[in-house]
Amino acid sequence: MAAGRKNKRKKIAEINTMSNVYQCPDFGETHLYSSAGEKLDLKGKWKKDIFKNDNPITLELACGKGDYTIALASKYPERNFVGVDIKGPRIHTGAKAALESGLTNVAFARFKIESILNFFAPQEVSEIWITFPDPFPRDRSEKHRLTYHTFLEKYKAVLKPGGVINFKTDDLPLFHFTRDSINAFGCETLYYRENIYATPLEMEELSIKTYYEKQHIADGRTINYLRFKL
């Protein structure tokens, strides 16, 4: 246990020095801070100030170790990718991998997803991936699910017209909740599949497996995928 805490502290200390990580240390703040301690207002400025290009931005929300962020960035160098998570030690893995691989189209941001409107401007984002988020299984906790209608409203604000959201989970009740939530919100379902690995994949991106997904598959769980437009 002590070794685990020590390793966690080490990772937090290291991400504070990583040039591709931007953090909101006080979750009441509306600014992010660079590894140099510079206070940044990046809302509407990610392309210009961080990526130095005009390429479209994809977010991976609840990115964990950033598996999708890294894999997609490697596959699509003509796009920019931002992995978002609240846990610094998780972000550490992806941020370190991106730096070691020389990926310049990747950044990581540490903030609460509830506050996404503080950090991204209207229509600044082209696509969103939500990969294996916390299912919050109790009914009274449904407002914390990342596909609850209050989150959908925020995604709609930051997405460009026609922007899509990809949702991948091993939790079937959460998957069904998401289906019902987006239908009630008036979203257009573009793709819906339970147990995606039971048949040949129709999208190459689905072959990417996160750290947590590999654990779920090893435990015998099935993986489900939903793609929709707000």
Secondary structure, DSSP 4 states (H G I P E B T S, - for coil): -HHHHHHHHHHHHHHTT-TTEEE-SSTT-S-EE-TT--EE--TTTIIIIII-S---EEEEET-TTTHHHHHHHHH-TTSEEEEEES-HHHHHHHHHHHHHHT-TTEEEEES-GGGGGGTS-TT-EEEEEEES-----SGGGGGGSTTSHHHHHHHHHHEEEEEEEEEEES-HHHHHHHHHHHHHHTPEEEEEESSGGGS--SSGGGG---HHHHHHHHTT---EEEEEE-
